[in-house]
Amino acid sequence: MSNQFVTNTTVHQYQSLLERVLLSTLTTVPCCVFLFINGTMLFILRSKSVFCETSRYILLYNLLFSETVMLILSQSMYIVAACRVRLTYPVCGLLTMVSNLTKEVSPLTLVMMSLERYVAVCYPLRQAAIVTIRNTMYAVFTVWAISSLNVLIRVILLLRFPFEDLPSLQMKHLCSERVMLLSPMLHLYDKAYTCFVFVTAGVAIISSYVGVTIAAKSASSDQASTQKIRNTLLLHLIQLGLSLCSTIQSPLLIATSAIVTRIAIVRIQIVFYMCMFIFPRCLSPLIYGIRDQNIRPILIYHLCCRQK
């Protein structure tokens, strides 16, 4: 009986290790593919002066940069968790705060990009005066300043936790953003800030979409170009909604854990991670890299190893 127990334990451990390797591969491969596409897009947006001197592409570069860093951090934390490595609180706190910084930049940048498209359609004669390189840089600085202020407040609330009372700074759980919500005040602030950002961003993007639709019906402008802008705003709204879904991942997992096994919860969490973290961060290169006529031929050229 003792030998049988040892054998069953060994087999179970082997199956668990094999499953972790397969799931890690399943998430790492598409993540690396989209990181390569994002890196190519970032290179393209800095390779030509027309991209560096156009507000729309400057905002796109900022969005792609933040989402690329977010992808790298989230996948790194996932691999660390899959390897069952327990970090210290300072290291985990640093990773989660940088992750929060880049995560909050994305919806705010989407708002700026939507407003830029709104001005292009509704105020075409004043676009050159409103959407300038200087104003765009101010907008990018404002986005990062708001996100940095959010991280600073999180750090202040996190430091109120009595770390000196802990026997060790070594974490008992695997590092994640949810685990680092150590105080009720920090948990409440996280919910309030997330709701505020996504409600504000949603209202701004929906208002831009409605404004573009009204302007398209009342003006004899290029209907094809206007329709393309409306589709872009709609894709921005879908992207924002998918990013918002990531904030309800923990409540869904807690509710599901009462009716399914622990192994099933882990598998469900992998599906949520793929659909709510990786996929929304991969929409930007698909939206602009494929639909934008200026970027598409250059992107295909680089992705095809510069073969015409």
N, C-alpha and C positions, 0 to 999 in steps of 0.2 A: 504493500500500500504506500509506503514511503517512497519507493522508487517510482511508482505510478504518479504520485503527487509531484515529484521533482520533474518528471517527464512532461506532465501537463503544464506545469509552470514554465518550463523552457519553451515549449511549443507556443504558449500564449505570448510570451515575451518576444519570440521570433516573429509571430504574426503581427504583434503590435509595432515592432520595429519596421517590418516590411510595409505595413500600412502607412506609417509616418513617412517613410522614404517615398512611397508612391504619391501621397498627397502633397508632400513638399515639391516633388517634381512637377505635379499637375499645376501647382500655383506658380512655381518659379519659371517654368518655360514660357508661358504667355507673358509673365511679367517682364522677362528679359527681352522678349520680342518687342513689346510696346516701349520698353526703355530704349531699345535701339532705334525705333521709329521716332520717339521723342527727341533723342539725342541728334538724330539726323535733321529733324525739324528745327531744333535750336541752332544747329550749325547753319542751316539754310537762311534762317532769319537774321543771321549776323554776317552772311557772306556777300550780300548785295546792299548797296546804299538805298535802293528803293524800299527795302524792308525796314532798314534802320531809321528812315525818315518819314515813315507813315505811321500815324497814331494807331491804326487798327492792328498793325503787325507788332508794334511795341507792346500793346496790351496782350496780344497773343503770346509773345515771348515770355512775358511775366507769368501768364497762366500756365504755359507749358513748363517753365522752370519750377514753379511751386509744385505742380503735380508730379514732375519727375522726382524731385526730392522726396515728396510724400510717398511715391511708389517705392523708392529705395529704402526709406526708413520702415515702412509698413512691412515690406517683404523681409527685411533684415530681422525685425522683431518677431515675425512669424517663424523664421528659421530657428532663431534662438529659442523660441517657445517649443518648437517641434523637437529640438534637441534636448529639451528638459533642462536647460541652463537657467539657473536662478541668479539674477543680477542683484546688485546692491541698490538701495533706494536712490542714491545720487545719480548713478548711471541710468537707471530706469527713468528717473525724473527728467534728466536731460534729454533722453530720447523722446519721451512723450511730449515735452514742451516744444521741442523743435518740430515734432509731428503736428502738434496743435497749431503752431505758427503757420506752417505751409498749408494745413488743411483749411484754415480760415481765410487764407489769401484767395483761394479759388472762387468761392461764391461772390466775394467783393469785386474781384476782377471781372467776373461774368456780368455784374451790374454795370461796371464801367464800359464794357464792350457793348452791352445792350443800349446804353445811353448814347454811345457813339453812333450806332446804327440808327437810332431814333433821330438824332440831329441830322444825319446824312439824308434822311427821307423827308422829315418834316420842316427842316430849315436848311435847304440846300444852298441858298444864297449866303447864309451866314456861317456855313460849316467851316470855311477856311479861317474865319475869325474866332470861332468858338473852339474847334478841335485843332489846336496847335501842338507842336512838339513840346513846348513849355508846359501847357496845360496838361498834356498827357503825362509828362514826368511828375507833375504835381499830383495827379491822380494816382499814379503808381506809388509815390511816396506816402500818400494818405492811406492807401490800402495796407501797406506794410506797417505804418505807424499804428493804425487801429489794431491790427493783428498782434503787434508787439506789445501794445498796452494790455491786450487781453491776456497774453502770456505772462506779463509782469504781475497782473492781478492774481493769476493762478499760482504763481510762485509765492507771492506774499501769503495767500491763503494756505498753501501747502506747508510753508514754514511754521505755521501756527500749530501744526501737529507735533506732539511731544516725542520727537525722535530720541531724545536723551534718555527716555524711560525704557527704550527697547534694549534687550540684551545684546543685540547685534544689528548692524545696518543691512545684513544679508536678508533678502526677501524670502518669505515662506512660500509665496505664490509666484507663478510665472509673470513676467513683466507684461503689463498691458495698460492702456489708458484708463480702463475701468478700475483696475486695482489701485491706481494712483489717486483716485478720488477718496482720500483718507478721512476727510472731515465732512460733516453734513453741510457746512457752509459752502465748501468747494463743490460738492455735488449739486447744491441748489443753484450756485452761480453758473455751473456748466449748463444746466438745463435752461436757465433764463437767457444766457448769452446765445446759445444755439437757436432758441426759438426766435429771439430778436433778429439775429442775422438772417435766418432763412425766411422769416416773414417779410422783412424789409427787402431782401433780394427778390423774393417772389413777387411782391407788389410792384417793384421797379421794372422787372422783366415783363410782367403781364401788362403794365401800363404802357411800356414801350411797344409791345406787340399791338395793343389796341390803337395806340397813336399812329403807328405805321399803317395799320389797316384802314383807319379813317382817312389818312392822308392819301392813300392809294386810290380810294374811291372818289375823293373830291378833286383829284389832280390828274392831268393827262400826262403823267410821267412814264418812264420806262416800266411797264407793268411786269416784265420778266425780271428785271433787277429788283423791283419792290417785292415780288413774290419770293425771290431768293432770300432777301433780307428777312422777310416774315418767317420763312422756314428756318433760318439761322436762329432767330429769337425763340422759336418753338423748340428747337434742339437745345438751346441754352436752358429753357425751362425744364425740359426732360432731364438734362444733366444735373440741374439743381435739385430736382426731385429725387434722383438716384442718390445724390450725396446726402440728402436729408434722411434717406432710408437707413444710412449707416448709424444715425443717432438713435434709432429705435431697435438696434440689433440686440442690445443687452436685455431690454424688457421682453423681447420675443423669445430669447433663449431661456430666460427665467421662467416664463410661462410654459414653454415647451418641455422644460426639464421635469415637470411634474407628471408627464404622461409618457415619456420615452426614456430609454436607457442612456447611460452616460456615453457609451460608444456612439449612439445615434446623435447625441447632442454635439459631439466633436465633429461628426460628418456634416451635420446641419450648419455648424459654425464655419466650416470650410466653404460651403455653398454661399453663405452670407458674405464671407470675406471676398469671394470671387465676384459676386454680383453687386455688392455694395461698396467695395473699396477699390478693387482693380478695374472693373469695367467702367465706372464713371470717370476715372482718371485717364481712360484711353479714348474717350469720345472726342476730345479736342483735336488730336491729329487726324481722326477720321472726318470730323466736321470741316476742318480747314485744309488739311492736307489733300483730301480728295475733291472737295467741292470748290476750292479756290483755284481759279485758272492760272494765277501767277505762281502758286506754290506747287501745284500738282505735277507739271512736267519736270521740275527740278527734283521733287521728291522721288518720283519714279526713276529718274536718271540715277540718283544716288542709291536707291534701294536695289536697283539692278546692277550694282557694282560698276556704275558709269559705263554701261554698255548701251549704245543707242539702239 
